[in-house]
Amino acid sequence: MSALGIRVVRRWWLIGLLLIAVLGAGVWLLGHGRSKTVVPEVPVAGVEPAVIAEIEQARSAVLADPGAASHWGQVGLVLFANDLYSEAISWLERAERMDPADVRWPYFRGMALLLERPEEGLEALRRAAAVAPRDAFVRLRLAEALLAADLLDEAEAAFGEVLRQQPDNARALLGRGQIMLRRGDAAAAVSILEKAAEHPTAQKAALSSLAEALQRLDRSDQAEPIRQRAAEAPPDPPWMDPKIVRISVHQVSRRGRLQRALGLVQAERVDAGIAELRRLVRDYPDFIEARMALIRAFIMVQELQQASDEVAKVIELDPRHPDAHVIAGGLALMRGEVQRAESSYRQALELRPADTVAWFNVADCRLRQNDRPGAIQALEQALRYRPGFVAAHLKLAELYLDAHQPSKARAHVDAAGRPAPGNPQLATLKARLPE
């Protein structure tokens, strides 16, 4: 081969080596670029299998397309929905960095952070409110977090934004009333708290704050019955946050499913709640809390035989469950089985001697069996544990009047009148007292 041919071959050989090097570098860079997107594992030690499966399904979407913010955020939402708040934070943070215009990422991240790092949680909720300034639910969540942090000026402004959109929002009214109370303006707080107490989502908290406001105004005669109502009111249910409702489909842990079922019952979708609770106890037969919720739902719709069957199962699983014995007593009383009812109430009292409702019901059973001394003794026991129990005072006043013991009757009339001066039974009982 001539010298010219050799130079040509060498040139093409060098060009070929260069192309191979360039292609190799491109392949390396592509692979190196992909390797930078590390999709972390989720710690699942002790997590229920159903939750693990839900997490892995969401995580598989991230592995398939790590460039989509929604996939990262979805893992965070699944973790949040199943009470894995700490684990959710980093996934929601990544989603927010990739797509800061989606309100869900700072909103749920803020709620998760409030439990561990409140200041960071507040900042995330502030960003969420900035992203969705017309979203009253986001603003309300921020307002309540600000109130909890005692940032009253900012909280008042946030509650005000909510009330401009929803003038009757009970949670916002409660928050505004509590701010006035903290600032020492009890008089202004009263009317606002009275309005908030009309709605079940804020009733217990509003009644407690209202009693405090009335006490500060030296209106003890009005404060005491309100305080009694607050004590007897059920816990305020969580308000129906649409964003929470939407992620509830991912609540696959047994506790998450229970919360979803209870939410349906609280939203007056009792049949749907019962169906969910049935599935839950089928999957977790020893989940007593779910069975108790199912019992209460059956009673709400007057399915008393099914309620009785479930009570029997709870007592079989846990013979020392006092609430189950109390409910068994109530169901027996509805059937007219007085002795069986009393037996159930007394079993509850062996387990929980301070159960004033059970003592009151034992008194009812004693009266139905014409045992007035036994009824008086049971009512006195109820008052021993709860001195302000108005119904027990009224019943004792009536029994002592029937037994011609007016001085004892008067003492109980007076005791009932202090916390409940407007009780309609008082006038009847006072009319029977001698001058």
C-alpha positions in Angstrom: 0.0 0.0 0.0 1.3 3.5 -0.9 2.1 6.1 1.7 -1.1 8.0 0.7 -3.3 5.0 1.2 -1.8 4.4 4.6 -2.5 8.0 5.7 -6.2 7.6 4.4 -6.7 4.4 6.4 -5.2 5.9 9.5 -7.4 9.0 9.2 -10.6 6.9 8.9 -9.4 4.7 11.8 -8.9 7.8 14.0 -12.3 9.2 12.9 -13.9 5.8 13.9 -12.2 5.9 17.2 -13.4 9.4 17.8 -17.0 8.4 16.9 -16.9 5.5 19.2 -15.6 7.7 22.0 -18.3 10.3 21.4 -21.1 7.7 21.3 -19.7 6.0 24.4 -19.6 9.3 26.2 -23.2 10.0 25.2 -24.3 6.7 26.5 -22.4 7.2 29.7 -23.8 10.7 30.2 -27.3 9.4 29.5 -26.9 6.6 32.0 -25.2 9.0 34.5 -28.0 11.5 34.2 -30.6 8.9 34.9 -28.7 7.5 37.9 -29.0 11.0 39.6 -32.7 10.4 40.1 -32.6 8.2 43.1 -36.0 7.0 44.1 -35.7 6.2 47.8 -37.2 3.2 49.6 -40.0 3.8 52.1 -39.3 2.3 55.6 -42.1 -0.2 56.1 -41.1 -2.1 59.2 -44.3 -2.8 61.2 -46.5 -1.4 58.5 -49.6 -3.4 57.5 -49.3 -5.4 54.2 -52.2 -3.5 52.6 -50.5 -0.2 53.2 -47.2 -1.5 51.9 -48.9 -2.6 48.7 -50.5 0.8 48.3 -47.1 2.5 48.8 -45.3 0.3 46.4 -48.0 0.8 43.7 -47.5 4.6 44.0 -43.7 4.3 44.1 -43.7 2.2 41.0 -45.1 5.2 39.0 -42.1 7.3 40.2 -39.7 4.6 39.1 -41.3 4.5 35.7 -41.4 8.3 35.3 -39.3 10.2 37.9 -39.8 13.5 36.1 -43.4 13.8 37.0 -44.1 15.8 40.2 -47.5 14.2 40.5 -46.0 10.7 41.0 -43.7 11.9 43.8 -46.6 13.8 45.4 -48.8 10.7 45.1 -46.4 8.7 47.2 -46.6 11.5 49.8 -50.4 11.5 49.8 -50.6 7.7 50.3 -48.2 8.0 53.2 -50.1 10.9 54.7 -53.5 9.1 54.3 -52.1 6.2 56.3 -50.8 8.3 59.1 -47.1 8.0 58.0 -46.6 11.7 58.3 -42.9 11.8 58.9 -42.3 9.6 55.9 -44.5 11.7 53.7 -42.6 15.0 54.2 -39.7 14.3 51.8 -41.9 13.1 49.0 -44.2 16.1 49.2 -41.2 18.4 49.4 -39.8 16.9 46.1 -43.2 17.3 44.5 -43.4 20.9 45.5 -39.9 21.7 44.2 -40.9 20.2 40.8 -44.4 21.8 40.7 -44.8 24.7 43.1 -48.1 25.7 41.6 -49.9 22.6 42.9 -51.5 23.5 46.3 -51.6 19.9 47.5 -47.9 19.6 48.0 -47.3 22.5 50.5 -50.7 21.9 52.0 -50.2 18.3 53.1 -46.5 18.8 53.8 -47.4 21.7 56.1 -49.9 19.5 58.0 -47.3 16.8 58.3 -44.6 19.2 59.5 -46.9 20.8 62.1 -46.5 17.6 64.2 -42.7 17.7 64.2 -41.5 21.2 63.2 -44.3 23.6 63.7 -42.5 26.7 62.3 -41.7 24.9 59.0 -45.3 23.6 58.9 -46.6 27.2 59.2 -44.3 28.3 56.3 -45.6 25.5 54.1 -49.2 26.4 54.9 -48.5 30.0 54.1 -47.2 29.0 50.7 -50.3 26.9 50.2 -52.5 29.8 51.0 -50.5 32.0 48.6 -50.9 29.4 45.8 -54.7 29.1 46.3 -55.8 32.4 47.9 -59.5 31.8 47.3 -59.4 28.3 48.9 -61.3 28.8 52.2 -60.3 25.3 53.5 -56.6 26.0 53.0 -57.0 29.4 54.7 -58.9 27.9 57.6 -56.2 25.2 58.1 -53.6 28.0 58.2 -55.7 30.1 60.6 -56.1 27.3 63.1 -52.4 26.6 63.0 -51.6 30.2 63.5 -54.0 30.4 66.5 -52.3 27.3 68.0 -49.0 29.1 67.6 -50.5 32.1 69.4 -49.9 34.4 66.3 -53.1 36.2 67.0 -52.9 39.1 64.5 -52.1 36.8 61.5 -54.7 34.2 62.7 -57.4 36.9 62.9 -56.7 38.0 59.4 -56.8 34.5 58.1 -60.1 33.7 59.9 -61.5 37.0 58.5 -60.7 35.8 54.9 -62.6 32.6 55.6 -65.6 34.5 57.0 -65.7 36.8 54.1 -66.3 33.8 51.9 -68.3 31.7 54.3 -70.0 34.0 57.0 -71.4 31.0 58.9 -68.3 28.9 59.0 -68.4 27.5 62.6 -64.7 26.8 62.8 -63.8 30.3 61.7 -66.3 31.7 64.2 -64.9 29.6 66.9 -61.4 30.8 66.1 -62.4 34.4 66.0 -64.2 34.1 69.4 -61.2 32.4 71.0 -58.9 35.2 69.7 -61.2 37.8 71.4 -61.1 35.7 74.6 -57.3 35.6 74.6 -57.2 39.4 74.1 -59.5 39.9 77.1 -62.6 40.9 75.2 -65.0 38.4 76.7 -68.1 40.4 76.0 -67.4 40.5 72.2 -66.6 36.8 72.2 -69.9 35.6 73.7 -72.2 36.2 70.6 -69.7 34.8 68.2 -69.1 31.6 70.3 -72.9 31.1 70.8 -73.2 31.1 67.0 -70.2 28.7 66.6 -71.8 26.3 69.2 -74.8 25.8 67.0 -72.8 23.6 64.6 -71.6 20.1 65.6 -68.1 20.5 64.1 -67.3 23.2 66.7 -69.8 22.6 69.4 -67.8 21.2 72.3 -64.9 23.6 71.9 -67.2 26.6 71.4 -69.3 25.7 74.5 -66.1 25.4 76.6 -64.8 28.8 75.4 -68.3 30.3 75.9 -68.4 29.1 79.5 -65.0 30.7 80.1 -66.2 34.0 78.6 -69.3 34.1 80.7 -67.3 33.3 83.8 -65.0 36.2 83.1 -68.0 38.4 82.8 -69.2 37.3 86.3 -72.2 35.5 84.8 -71.6 32.3 86.7 -75.3 31.3 86.7 -75.1 31.1 82.9 -71.6 29.8 82.7 -72.2 26.6 84.8 -75.0 25.0 82.6 -72.9 25.8 79.5 -69.9 24.1 81.1 -72.1 21.1 81.9 -73.2 21.0 78.3 -69.6 21.1 77.1 -68.7 18.3 79.4 -71.5 16.1 78.1 -71.1 17.0 74.4 -69.3 14.4 72.2 -65.9 15.3 70.8 -66.1 17.7 67.9 -65.8 15.6 64.7 -63.2 16.6 62.1 -64.5 19.1 59.6 -65.0 17.8 56.0 -61.9 19.1 54.3 -62.4 18.2 50.6 -58.7 17.5 50.1 -58.6 15.1 53.0 -61.8 13.4 51.7 -60.2 13.0 48.2 -57.1 11.2 49.6 -59.2 9.0 51.9 -59.4 6.4 49.1 -55.8 5.6 50.0 -56.6 4.9 53.6 -56.0 1.2 53.5 -54.7 0.6 57.0 -57.3 -0.7 59.4 -57.3 2.5 61.4 -57.5 4.6 58.2 -60.5 2.5 57.0 -62.1 3.0 60.3 -61.7 6.8 60.1 -63.2 6.7 56.6 -66.2 4.8 57.8 -66.7 7.1 60.7 -66.5 10.0 58.3 -69.3 8.5 56.3 -71.5 8.1 59.4 -70.8 11.6 60.5 -71.7 12.9 57.1 -75.1 11.1 57.6 -74.2 8.5 55.0 -74.9 5.8 57.6 -75.6 2.9 55.3 -72.4 3.5 53.4 -70.6 3.7 56.7 -72.1 0.4 57.9 -71.1 -1.3 54.7 -67.5 -0.1 55.2 -67.5 -1.2 58.8 -68.8 -4.6 57.8 -66.0 -5.1 55.4 -63.5 -3.9 58.0 -64.6 -6.4 60.7 -64.7 -9.1 58.1 -61.0 -8.4 57.2 -60.0 -7.8 60.9 -62.3 -9.9 63.1 -60.5 -8.9 66.3 -60.7 -5.2 65.6 -62.9 -4.3 68.6 -62.9 -0.5 67.9 -64.4 -1.2 64.5 -67.0 -3.5 66.0 -68.0 -0.9 68.6 -68.4 1.7 65.8 -70.6 -0.8 63.9 -72.7 -1.3 67.0 -73.3 2.4 67.3 -74.2 2.7 63.6 -76.7 -0.2 63.9 -78.3 1.6 66.9 -78.6 4.8 64.8 -80.6 3.0 62.2 -82.6 0.9 64.8 -81.0 -2.4 63.7 -81.1 -3.5 67.3 -80.8 -7.3 66.8 -77.7 -6.8 64.7 -76.3 -4.4 67.3 -76.9 -7.1 70.0 -75.2 -9.7 67.9 -72.1 -7.5 67.5 -72.1 -6.6 71.3 -72.0 -10.4 72.0 -69.0 -10.8 69.7 -67.2 -7.9 71.4 -67.8 -9.3 74.9 -66.6 -12.7 73.6 -63.4 -11.1 72.3 -62.9 -8.9 75.4 -65.1 -9.8 78.5 -63.7 -6.7 80.3 -64.9 -4.1 77.8 -67.1 -1.8 80.0 -68.7 0.1 77.0 -69.9 -3.2 75.5 -71.6 -4.1 78.8 -73.2 -0.7 79.0 -74.6 -1.0 75.5 -75.7 -4.6 76.2 -77.6 -3.2 79.2 -79.3 -0.5 77.1 -80.3 -3.0 74.4 -81.7 -5.4 77.0 -83.7 -2.6 78.5 -85.2 -1.7 75.1 -86.4 -5.3 74.9 -87.9 -5.1 78.4 -85.4 -7.5 79.9 -84.8 -5.5 83.1 -82.9 -8.0 85.1 -80.6 -8.8 82.3 -80.0 -5.1 81.7 -79.2 -4.5 85.3 -76.7 -7.4 85.3 -75.0 -5.9 82.3 -74.8 -2.4 83.9 -73.4 -3.9 87.1 -70.7 -5.8 85.1 -69.7 -2.5 83.6 -69.5 -1.0 87.0 -67.2 -3.7 88.3 -64.8 -2.7 85.5 -65.4 1.0 85.7 -66.9 2.0 89.1 -67.1 5.7 88.2 -69.5 5.2 85.3 -72.2 7.6 86.3 -74.5 6.7 83.4 -74.3 3.1 84.4 -75.3 4.0 88.0 -78.2 6.1 86.7 -79.4 3.2 84.6 -79.1 0.8 87.5 -81.4 3.1 89.4 -83.9 2.9 86.5 -83.7 -0.9 86.6 -84.3 -0.8 90.4 -87.3 1.4 90.0 -88.8 -0.9 87.3 -88.5 -3.6 89.9 -90.2 -1.5 92.6 -87.0 -1.1 94.6 -87.0 2.6 95.5 -84.3 2.3 98.2 -82.1 0.5 95.7 -82.7 3.3 93.1 -81.8 6.0 95.7 -78.6 4.2 96.6 -77.6 3.9 92.9 -78.3 7.6 92.2 -76.3 8.6 95.3 -73.4 6.6 93.9 -73.8 8.5 90.6 -73.6 11.8 92.4 -70.6 10.6 94.4 -68.6 10.4 91.2 -70.3 13.4 89.4 -71.7 15.9 91.9 -73.2 18.1 89.1 -75.2 15.3 87.5 -78.5 17.3 87.0 -80.6 14.3 85.9 -79.6 12.3 89.1 -80.4 15.3 91.3 -83.9 15.7 89.7 -84.7 12.0 90.0 -83.6 11.9 93.7 -85.7 15.0 94.4 -88.7 13.3 93.0 -88.0 10.1 94.9 -87.5 11.9 98.2 -90.7 13.9 97.7 -92.6 10.6 97.1 -91.0 9.3 100.3 -92.2 12.4 102.2 -88.6 13.7 102.9 -88.9 17.3 101.7 -85.7 18.5 103.2 -83.6 16.0 101.2 -85.7 16.7 98.2 -85.1 20.5 98.5 -81.3 19.9 98.7 -81.4 18.1 95.4 -83.7 20.7 93.8 -81.3 23.4 94.8 -78.3 21.4 93.5 -80.0 20.8 90.1 -81.0 24.5 89.9 -77.5 25.9 90.2 -76.2 24.4 86.9 -79.5 24.2 85.1 -81.9 27.0 86.3 -84.0 26.8 83.3 -84.7 23.0 83.5 -88.5 22.6 83.0 -88.7 19.8 85.7 -87.5 22.2 88.4 -90.8 24.2 88.4 -92.8 21.0 88.9 -90.6 19.8 91.7 -90.5 23.2 93.5 -94.3 23.3 93.3 -94.4 20.0 95.3 -92.1 21.3 98.0 -93.8 22.6 101.2 -93.6 26.3 102.0 
